[in-house]
Amino acid sequence: MPVPIALITSLRQTYPQASLVSELLNIHDGLYLVRVSVTVDKLCLAQGLAAQATLEQAEDLATNRALEKLVLPSLGTPKPRSEEH
């Protein structure tokens, strides 16, 4: 499932300088484990993790999870940051 355009649009409107950093962490039992980080000026705002049978699916799911953590369903309203990492 591709990343919804609304999530990317909301990210760009809220954090114009944000970057999405995707990392392939491991391949285990036919699953690709990917972590995606949303960063601004080297500060990590959110991360998503996913394991799927294809690299593209794992990356898309991890990206969705990272963006959904950062942006409320109303799109455009940042969630309050917790002190947990």
N, C-alpha and C positions, 0 to 999 in steps of 0.2 A: 504494500500500500504506500504510494508516494506521499511525501510530506505535503499537507494542505497549504495552498498558496496563502490562505488567510493567516496562518501561523507565521510564515516568512514575512508577509507584509506587516503584521503587527510587530514582529521583532525589529524590522527596519524603521518603523515609525517611532517605536519606544527607545531603541538603542541603535541609532544610525551607524555607529562605529563598531558594532558587534561582529564577532567572527564565530563561525562554527568550525570546530576542530574535531575531526573524526579519527579514531584510532582503532586499528584491528589489534585486539589484545591477545586472542588465542583462536585456534581452530581445534575443536575437541569433539570426537564422535560425530563428525560430519556437520557440526554447528559452528558458525562464525560468531565470535563474541566481539562486539563493537561497543566502544564508549564514545559518545559525542558530548563535547563541552561547548557551552556558550560563553565566550569571553569578551571582555572589553578592557583594553589597555592591560592585558596580562592578568586581569582579575576574573576568576571563574565565577559566573553568575548562576549557572545550573549545569547539571550533567544528566545524561540518560544512558542506560545500559540495555543491551539486547543481545540475544542469541537466536539465530535463525539458520535455516538450511542454505540460504544464499547470502552472499556478502551484501548485496543491494537491499534485501529485505531487512537484514540486521541493522544496516546503517540507517535506513528509513525509519525503522521502529525506534532506534536509539535517539534519532533526531526529534521525532515526534515527542518522545518522553521528555527530553531536555526542554523543548520549547513549551510543552504543556506545564512543566514545573515553573517556568519563568513567567508565563502569560496566563491570566485568568480567562475563563471561558468567554467573557464579554469581549475579549481581544482588545489589547491596547492598555489594559490596566495591570501594571506589574504587581505580582504577589509580594507581600512583605517578606523580606529575607529572614530566615531563622538563623540562629547561631550554630545549628547542627551542620556537620559536613559529612 
